[in-house]
Amino acid sequence: MRVEVQEDRQASTPTLTLPLQGGGDSAQDAALRHALWQAPRAIVAHGAEDDPVFFYGNRLALELFEMSFEDFTQLPSRYSAEPLERDTRARLLERVTRRGYVDDYSGVRIAASGKRFMIEAATVWNLIDEAGNHRGQAATFSDWRALEY
């Protein structure tokens, strides 16, 4: 498995090169999968469809969203946000598409039970495959708090 972080100095866009699917039965691949799953921060990713659907959420993300991996990976990512926050989220994703990443996102998210939580200082970036094709976007955050309504 090749994991590589490159910085395009002209565009100021860090790029993570990591196979999105398949392969990877080495001990190094297993260690990477385990580290992502057990990370002390939420990590989520969605595809590049017109209405992107999550294809990954680590252990902590699934706990926060109160969903199984199977349910989470069928959820259009727009449903992770409040209906009134969806326009703000759409503008964020457009900004990420243009810049390659942002590291200052905050917003309200909704768990399956309806509980709301605020995420702060999230980093969101484009997922680019080894051929340079856009495959989706990912996000990570370690700062969140429950909201009472």
PLY file of the C-alpha trace (Angstrom):
ply
format ascii 1.0
element vertex 149
property float x
property float y
property float z
element edge 148
property int vertex1
property int vertex2
end_header
0.00 0.00 0.00
1.29 3.42 -0.85
0.43 6.23 1.51
1.84 9.54 0.47
1.19 13.12 1.39
2.24 15.67 -1.17
1.86 19.41 -1.06
1.18 21.25 -4.28
3.01 24.47 -3.46
1.34 26.29 -6.32
-2.19 25.49 -5.14
-1.40 25.02 -1.40
-3.33 21.75 -1.57
-2.16 18.76 0.47
-3.03 15.51 -1.26
-3.31 12.17 0.50
-2.73 9.24 -1.81
-4.25 6.10 -0.38
-6.10 3.28 -2.15
-9.82 3.75 -1.54
-10.88 0.13 -1.92
-9.66 -3.40 -2.21
-6.20 -4.87 -1.99
-4.02 -4.38 0.96
-3.66 -7.57 2.92
-0.22 -6.75 4.26
0.52 -6.20 7.93
1.13 -2.53 7.12
-2.34 -2.24 5.54
-3.95 -3.95 8.52
-2.12 -1.62 10.90
-3.31 1.42 8.95
-6.93 0.19 8.93
-6.72 -0.44 12.69
-5.19 2.99 13.38
-7.92 4.76 11.37
-10.67 2.73 13.07
-9.33 3.36 16.59
-8.23 6.98 16.07
-9.10 9.35 18.94
-10.88 11.58 16.41
-13.86 11.10 14.14
-13.01 10.28 10.51
-15.67 10.17 7.80
-15.63 10.08 4.00
-18.19 10.29 1.22
-18.01 9.63 -2.50
-18.26 11.98 -5.47
-21.85 11.18 -6.45
-24.32 14.02 -7.17
-25.80 13.28 -3.73
-22.70 11.90 -1.95
-23.14 8.89 0.33
-20.79 8.11 3.20
-18.54 5.14 2.48
-16.50 5.30 5.68
-16.91 6.25 9.29
-14.51 5.13 11.99
-15.48 3.82 15.43
-15.74 7.26 17.03
-17.77 8.73 14.15
-20.23 5.83 14.34
-20.60 6.38 18.10
-21.30 10.10 17.60
-23.80 9.49 14.80
-25.27 6.51 16.73
-25.26 4.27 13.66
-23.87 0.94 12.56
-21.28 0.92 9.80
-23.88 -0.62 7.47
-26.43 2.13 8.15
-23.87 4.92 8.04
-22.54 3.80 4.66
-26.03 4.11 3.16
-26.57 7.65 4.44
-26.36 10.57 2.00
-23.90 12.84 3.78
-26.22 15.87 3.53
-28.49 14.14 6.06
-25.75 14.40 8.67
-26.50 18.14 8.92
-29.51 20.11 10.13
-31.85 20.99 7.23
-31.18 24.70 7.83
-27.42 24.04 7.90
-27.36 22.20 4.56
-26.78 25.34 2.49
-23.82 26.24 4.70
-22.53 22.68 4.35
-22.91 22.83 0.54
-20.89 26.07 0.44
-18.22 24.40 2.59
-17.96 21.45 0.20
-17.69 23.81 -2.77
-14.87 25.66 -0.97
-13.10 22.37 -0.29
-13.46 21.41 -3.96
-11.84 24.71 -5.01
-9.08 24.88 -2.36
-8.45 21.18 -1.81
-9.06 21.39 1.94
-10.24 23.58 4.80
-9.17 23.32 8.42
-11.60 25.65 10.10
-15.05 24.11 9.69
-17.63 24.13 12.47
-21.24 23.00 12.26
-24.13 21.15 13.85
-24.57 17.45 13.07
-27.43 15.07 13.83
-27.18 11.58 15.33
-29.64 8.84 14.35
-31.53 9.41 17.62
-32.05 13.07 16.74
-29.45 14.32 19.23
-27.48 17.28 17.93
-23.78 17.91 18.40
-21.50 20.74 17.37
-18.26 19.88 15.62
-15.49 22.46 15.72
-12.18 22.96 13.94
-12.85 20.13 11.49
-10.49 19.50 8.62
-12.19 18.57 5.34
-10.23 17.56 2.25
-10.66 16.19 -1.25
-9.97 12.51 -1.90
-7.88 12.15 -5.02
-6.85 8.79 -6.46
-3.39 7.99 -7.81
-4.47 9.03 -11.33
-5.54 12.46 -10.05
-9.30 11.80 -10.22
-11.60 13.32 -7.61
-13.17 10.46 -5.60
-14.96 12.33 -2.84
-14.21 14.19 0.36
-13.22 13.25 3.89
-13.34 15.01 7.23
-11.83 14.60 10.65
-12.47 16.32 13.94
-11.65 15.81 17.58
-13.58 18.73 19.06
-17.31 18.29 19.56
-19.93 18.95 22.19
-23.49 17.79 22.74
-26.20 20.37 22.16
-29.37 20.57 24.20
-32.53 21.71 22.43
0 1
1 2
2 3
3 4
4 5
5 6
6 7
7 8
8 9
9 10
10 11
11 12
12 13
13 14
14 15
15 16
16 17
17 18
18 19
19 20
20 21
21 22
22 23
23 24
24 25
25 26
26 27
27 28
28 29
29 30
30 31
31 32
32 33
33 34
34 35
35 36
36 37
37 38
38 39
39 40
40 41
41 42
42 43
43 44
44 45
45 46
46 47
47 48
48 49
49 50
50 51
51 52
52 53
53 54
54 55
55 56
56 57
57 58
58 59
59 60
60 61
61 62
62 63
63 64
64 65
65 66
66 67
67 68
68 69
69 70
70 71
71 72
72 73
73 74
74 75
75 76
76 77
77 78
78 79
79 80
80 81
81 82
82 83
83 84
84 85
85 86
86 87
87 88
88 89
89 90
90 91
91 92
92 93
93 94
94 95
95 96
96 97
97 98
98 99
99 100
100 101
101 102
102 103
103 104
104 105
105 106
106 107
107 108
108 109
109 110
110 111
111 112
112 113
113 114
114 115
115 116
116 117
117 118
118 119
119 120
120 121
121 122
122 123
123 124
124 125
125 126
126 127
127 128
128 129
129 130
130 131
131 132
132 133
133 134
134 135
135 136
136 137
137 138
138 139
139 140
140 141
141 142
142 143
143 144
144 145
145 146
146 147
147 148
